Amino acid sequence: MLLRTFTAADVPSAVRQIRETLGPEAVIVSTRPVKARRGAFGLFSSGGVEITAAIEPDAGPGREGTRDAPVPKILRRDGAERTPSLESAARRGNTLAVVGDDLDEEIARTAAAREETPEPRPEPRERVMFYIKPIREELRTLTTEIESLKQETRSRQMRTLESNSGFTRMRSEIAELRYLVGRMSEAVVDPASTSLPDPLRSIAMQLADAGVDLTLIAGGLQRLAQTLTPDQLSQEAYVRECVLAELMRLVAVSAPLESGGQRARVLALVGPTGVGKTTTAAKIAGQLLLERREARVAFLTLDTYRIGALDHLRHYGEMLGLPVHVATNAAELDRLVRAHLDHDLVLVDTTGGNPKDDRLMGELHAFISPNPLIETHLCVSATTKPRDLRDIHERFSSLAIEKMIFTKIDETNCGGSLFNFLTLSGKPLTYLTNGQQVPEDLRVATRDGFCRWVMGE
């Protein structure tokens, strides 16, 4: 196999040289463009094309006969073959005579394409980073914008939820009003109440107007209707006393200081903000000191959140001549309680707040529930709405409530909701407060007094 390289100004000229030199059976091995280079005397030589051709030794310009075969494909510049080897191509008769002008055109197109598309060369690292850096900056900007959109979406969702929450609360209050109106209507038009003789029926309607759930006393009213004589029914005052007795059967009371002992009574007052826990604690302490001037009483407080709460209690402590101690955790509270067990009474004032605040309720539970020495009293304002009363009882029940204190009974004329609340809770009532005077505006709870207040007396 003979190989020769031909250089010409263009492909057709090179092919003519191959035909004239090697004959028509020569095989094209490769072709590549030749760039202009500096020649003699500092001049540039013109560029062109370089073609390598091959032929078998026994073939020559004058050899006759050719064999039909498919046109051979040009090999790559780097020497790697795209088709079978040169020898096999020559044996199959891949000759220039077969290719003719079509081969010339193919070679010309290939050379032109290679000249127009130079081989890629690796970029320096600096140039690569030059292109990557703005892309990274763009990505950072996009990421920041995406996070901003996410935050805005979350804020919009929260505003929507809050709006929906307010709407839900409004609907709940409307439902509560409908419920109360319905209950009152039932009490008036229910066959059981309409069948009651006067004055039982009129007294039942008065109780319903005060907010009493008549289903709680329906059995007692029916019993009175069946047992009272016509002469007794004609005496309204007597009938009212009979209804009062039915109400008293449903409630329990217990004065917290009615029994003595070898150690102090420890009372923790819990409840929502604004119900008057601190003032009530001062009233209880003041009344005990009025009854027994030698009594030993101490104030403990957990309320370090509300502005002025500690000063408020210290004011009462100074007024009554009592010490005030602050507990910041459950262990400190237990230590202070045990340190004052030789007293007659220890009053623990707690943090008020929203009973729906799980964090607050968790803190109160951690302070109070583990301590067996503490009696927990739930303070509830008489002005609280019926639905809120149910929520308060449900939330504070985790604190193992033992007794109830109703405050601000002077600020409402409708005690029915408190009667319902006390009856359904099953807890005894200890105190009622009816003003801001310390210690005068505090009443020890009695069944008779509470139920007469409910009846509007």
VOVOGU-252253 format. One record per residue (C-alpha): residue in three letters; x, y, z. Coordinates in steps of 0.1 Angstrom, whole numbers, padded with zeros to 4 digits, always signed. Example, Ala and Ser with C-alpha at 12.3 -4.5 7.8 and 13.67 -1.06 7.14 Angstrom:
BEGIN
ALA+0123-0045+0078SER+0137-0011+0071
//
This chain:
BEGIN
MET+0000+0000+0000LEU+0015+0033-0012LEU+0005+0066+0006ARG+0011+0100-0008THR+0000+0135+0002PHE-0010+0161-0023THR-0014+0199-0016ALA-0033+0222-0039ALA-0051+0254-0039ASP-0085+0236-0038VAL-0099+0202-0038PRO-0105+0197-0075SER-0069+0206-0083ALA-0057+0181-0057VAL-0080+0154-0071ARG-0066+0160-0106GLN-0031+0156-0092ILE-0040+0123-0076ARG-0055+0110-0109GLU-0025+0120-0129THR+0000+0106-0104LEU-0017+0074-0089GLY-0043+0067-0114PRO-0081+0064-0112GLU-0080+0035-0086ALA-0064+0057-0059VAL-0083+0058-0026ILE-0087+0091-0006VAL-0075+0085+0029SER-0079+0120+0044THR-0083+0156+0036ARG-0078+0188+0057PRO-0075+0225+0050VAL-0040+0241+0051LYS-0037+0276+0067ALA-0016+0303+0052ARG+0020+0304+0067ARG+0049+0328+0066GLY+0071+0321+0037ALA+0105+0334+0025PHE+0113+0370+0029GLY+0085+0375+0054LEU+0058+0369+0029PHE+0027+0348+0035SER+0020+0318+0013SER-0016+0312+0004GLY-0036+0284+0021GLY-0052+0254+0004VAL-0061+0218+0009GLU-0040+0187+0017ILE-0053+0153+0006THR-0037+0120+0014ALA-0043+0091-0011ALA-0033+0055-0013ILE-0030+0028-0040GLU-0020-0009-0041PRO+0015-0015-0055ASP+0002-0035-0085ALA-0022-0007-0095GLY-0010+0022-0117PRO-0021+0049-0140GLY-0025+0026-0169ARG-0042-0003-0152GLU-0074-0013-0170GLY-0106-0024-0155THR-0124-0012-0124ARG-0147-0030-0100ASP-0180-0016-0090ALA-0182-0009-0052PRO-0198+0015-0029VAL-0182+0049-0025PRO-0157+0049+0004LYS-0162+0073+0034ILE-0135+0097+0042LEU-0115+0089+0074ARG-0114+0113+0104ARG-0085+0136+0108ASP-0074+0120+0140GLY-0069+0087+0122ALA-0099+0069+0138GLU-0119+0051+0111ARG-0156+0056+0105THR-0156+0027+0080PRO-0137-0005+0076SER-0098-0004+0071LEU-0081+0011+0041GLU-0069-0022+0028SER-0104-0037+0028ALA-0118-0006+0011ALA-0092-0009-0016ARG-0099-0046-0021ARG-0135-0037-0026GLY-0125-0015-0055ASN-0131+0019-0040THR-0116+0040-0068LEU-0117+0075-0080ALA-0130+0064-0113VAL-0163+0053-0096VAL-0166+0084-0075GLY-0161+0110-0103ASP-0174+0144-0099ASP-0197+0134-0070LEU-0167+0126-0048ASP-0151+0159-0057GLU-0182+0177-0045GLU-0184+0156-0013ILE-0147+0163-0005ALA-0152+0200-0011ARG-0183+0202+0012THR-0164+0183+0040ALA-0134+0205+0037ALA-0155+0237+0038ALA-0175+0225+0068ARG-0143+0217+0087GLU-0128+0250+0078GLU-0159+0268+0091THR-0162+0248+0123PRO-0128+0248+0141GLU-0122+0222+0168PRO-0132+0234+0203ARG-0104+0241+0226PRO-0107+0240+0264GLU-0115+0273+0280PRO-0092+0286+0307ARG-0107+0284+0343GLU-0109+0322+0345ARG-0130+0325+0314VAL-0153+0297+0326MET-0158+0315+0360PHE-0164+0347+0341TYR-0195+0331+0326ILE-0205+0311+0357LYS-0204+0341+0382PRO-0233+0361+0367ILE-0253+0328+0365ARG-0247+0322+0402GLU-0257+0358+0410GLU-0289+0353+0390LEU-0297+0321+0409ARG-0292+0339+0442THR-0315+0366+0432LEU-0341+0342+0420THR-0338+0322+0452THR-0343+0354+0473GLU-0373+0363+0453ILE-0388+0328+0457GLU-0383+0330+0495SER-0399+0364+0495LEU-0429+0351+0476LYS-0432+0322+0500GLN-0432+0345+0530GLU-0458+0368+0514THR-0479+0338+0506ARG-0477+0325+0542SER-0486+0360+0555ARG-0515+0362+0532GLN-0527+0327+0543MET-0523+0337+0580ARG-0544+0369+0574THR-0570+0348+0556LEU-0570+0323+0585GLU-0573+0351+0611SER-0601+0367+0591ASN-0618+0333+0589SER-0611+0328+0626GLY-0629+0361+0634PHE-0657+0351+0612THR-0659+0317+0629ARG-0660+0334+0664MET-0688+0356+0652ARG-0707+0327+0639SER-0701+0308+0672GLU-0715+0338+0692ILE-0745+0340+0669ALA-0750+0303+0674GLU-0747+0307+0712LEU-0774+0335+0711ARG-0796+0313+0691TYR-0791+0285+0715LEU-0800+0307+0745VAL-0830+0321+0728GLY-0841+0286+0718ARG-0837+0274+0753MET-0857+0303+0767SER-0884+0297+0740GLU-0885+0261+0749ALA-0890+0270+0785VAL-0920+0292+0776VAL-0937+0270+0749ASP-0926+0236+0762PRO-0956+0216+0772ALA-0940+0208+0805SER-0937+0245+0814THR-0970+0256+0798SER-0988+0229+0817LEU-0974+0243+0850PRO-0999+0260+0872ASP-0994+0296+0882PRO-0974+0309+0900LEU-0950+0280+0891ARG-0952+0289+0854SER-0944+0326+0860ILE-0915+0318+0883ALA-0901+0293+0857MET-0903+0321+0831GLN-0884+0345+0854LEU-0856+0319+0859ALA-0854+0314+0821ASP-0851+0352+0817ALA-0822+0351+0842GLY-0804+0325+0820VAL-0812+0294+0840ASP-0813+0262+0820LEU-0848+0249+0828THR-0839+0214+0818LEU-0818+0213+0850ILE-0848+0219+0872ALA-0876+0205+0851GLY-0880+0175+0873GLY-0883+0196+0904LEU-0909+0219+0889GLN-0930+0189+0878ARG-0927+0174+0912LEU-0939+0207+0928ALA-0968+0209+0903GLN-0980+0175+0914THR-0975+0178+0952LEU-0985+0214+0960THR-1021+0219+0969PRO-1043+0245+0954ASP-1042+0264+0987GLN-1004+0263+0986LEU-1002+0274+0950SER-1022+0304+0958GLN-0994+0317+0980GLU-0967+0329+0956ALA-0941+0335+0984TYR-0945+0300+0995VAL-0941+0286+0960ARG-0910+0307+0955GLU-0895+0292+0986CYS-0903+0257+0972VAL-0886+0266+0939LEU-0856+0280+0959ALA-0853+0247+0977GLU-0852+0229+0943LEU-0823+0251+0931MET-0804+0246+0964ARG-0805+0209+0959LEU-0785+0212+0927VAL-0755+0233+0941ALA-0728+0226+0966VAL-0708+0251+0988SER-0678+0248+1010ALA-0660+0276+1030PRO-0623+0271+1025LEU-0614+0281+1061GLU-0641+0262+1079SER-0618+0235+1092GLY-0586+0238+1112GLY-0555+0216+1112GLN-0519+0212+1122ARG-0507+0229+1090ALA-0516+0258+1069ARG-0543+0258+1043VAL-0527+0266+1009LEU-0551+0281+0984ALA-0540+0288+0948LEU-0563+0312+0929VAL-0564+0306+0891GLY-0585+0320+0863PRO-0585+0343+0833THR-0570+0378+0833GLY-0592+0405+0849VAL-0614+0383+0871GLY-0599+0398+0903LYS-0577+0370+0916THR-0552+0393+0934THR-0579+0414+0950THR-0598+0383+0961ALA-0567+0369+0977ALA-0563+0402+0997LYS-0600+0400+1007ILE-0597+0364+1020ALA-0566+0373+1040GLY-0581+0405+1053GLN-0613+0388+1066LEU-0593+0361+1083LEU-0572+0388+1101LEU-0604+0406+1111GLU-0617+0374+1127ARG-0584+0363+1142ARG-0558+0390+1146GLU-0532+0365+1156ALA-0536+0345+1124ARG-0505+0340+1103VAL-0509+0345+1066ALA-0485+0347+1037PHE-0488+0357+1001LEU-0470+0338+0973THR-0472+0349+0937LEU-0464+0334+0903ASP-0475+0364+0883THR-0442+0379+0871TYR-0455+0386+0835ARG-0482+0412+0840ILE-0468+0448+0845GLY-0475+0459+0880ALA-0488+0426+0892LEU-0462+0421+0919ASP-0465+0458+0930HIS-0503+0453+0933LEU-0499+0423+0956ARG-0471+0440+0976HIS-0495+0470+0982TYR-0520+0446+0998GLY-0492+0429+1017GLU-0481+0463+1032MET-0517+0473+1039LEU-0524+0440+1058GLY-0489+0436+1072LEU-0482+0403+1054PRO-0451+0390+1036VAL-0450+0386+0999HIS-0428+0360+0982VAL-0422+0353+0945ALA-0418+0318+0930THR-0403+0316+0895ASN-0405+0278+0891ALA-0423+0248+0906ALA-0394+0238+0929GLU-0392+0273+0943LEU-0430+0273+0949ASP-0428+0240+0967ARG-0400+0253+0989LEU-0419+0284+0998VAL-0451+0265+1005ARG-0433+0241+1029ALA-0415+0269+1046HIS-0449+0285+1055LEU-0467+0253+1066ASP-0466+0266+1102HIS-0489+0295+1091ASP-0527+0295+1092LEU-0532+0304+1055VAL-0510+0306+1024LEU-0525+0323+0994VAL-0509+0317+0959ASP-0517+0344+0933THR-0512+0330+0898THR-0507+0345+0863GLY-0538+0354+0845GLY-0542+0350+0807ASN-0561+0336+0778PRO-0573+0301+0788LYS-0568+0291+0751ASP-0530+0298+0755ASP-0516+0263+0757ARG-0482+0277+0768LEU-0497+0295+0798MET-0518+0265+0808GLY-0488+0243+0806GLU-0468+0266+0829LEU-0496+0267+0854HIS-0500+0229+0853ALA-0462+0225+0859PHE-0464+0249+0889ILE-0495+0237+0907SER-0507+0202+0897PRO-0477+0182+0910ASN-0480+0198+0945PRO-0505+0179+0968LEU-0504+0206+0994ILE-0522+0231+0972GLU-0560+0235+0969THR-0568+0250+0935HIS-0597+0275+0933LEU-0610+0287+0900CYS-0620+0323+0899VAL-0648+0332+0874SER-0663+0366+0867ALA-0701+0368+0868THR-0700+0389+0836THR-0685+0360+0816LYS-0706+0349+0786PRO-0721+0314+0788ARG-0700+0299+0760ASP-0668+0314+0775LEU-0678+0298+0808ARG-0678+0263+0792ASP-0644+0270+0775ILE-0629+0282+0808HIS-0640+0251+0827GLU-0627+0229+0799ARG-0593+0246+0798PHE-0587+0249+0835SER-0600+0214+0844SER-0564+0201+0836LEU-0553+0219+0868ALA-0575+0196+0890ILE-0599+0224+0901GLU-0613+0217+0936LYS-0635+0247+0943MET-0651+0278+0927ILE-0650+0315+0935PHE-0675+0338+0916THR-0664+0374+0914LYS-0681+0407+0904ILE-0716+0395+0911ASP-0725+0431+0917GLU-0720+0438+0879THR-0748+0417+0866ASN-0784+0408+0874CYS-0784+0375+0855GLY-0769+0347+0876GLY-0784+0319+0856SER-0753+0312+0836LEU-0732+0308+0868PHE-0759+0285+0883ASN-0757+0263+0852PHE-0719+0264+0852LEU-0717+0255+0889THR-0743+0227+0886LEU-0727+0211+0856SER-0691+0214+0870GLY-0701+0195+0902LYS-0676+0217+0922PRO-0685+0234+0955LEU-0686+0272+0957THR-0665+0289+0983TYR-0667+0327+0979LEU-0686+0355+0962THR-0672+0390+0957ASN-0694+0420+0951GLY-0671+0451+0950GLN-0636+0465+0952GLN-0634+0472+0989VAL-0608+0451+1007PRO-0618+0431+1028GLU-0654+0441+1030ASP-0667+0430+0996LEU-0663+0393+1001ARG-0691+0369+1010VAL-0687+0333+1022ALA-0709+0313+0998THR-0741+0297+1010ARG-0766+0277+0990ASP-0794+0299+1002GLY-0776+0332+0994PHE-0764+0321+0960CYS-0797+0307+0948ARG-0816+0338+0961TRP-0792+0359+0940VAL-0799+0337+0910MET-0837+0342+0915GLY-0831+0380+0916GLU-0837+0385+0953
//
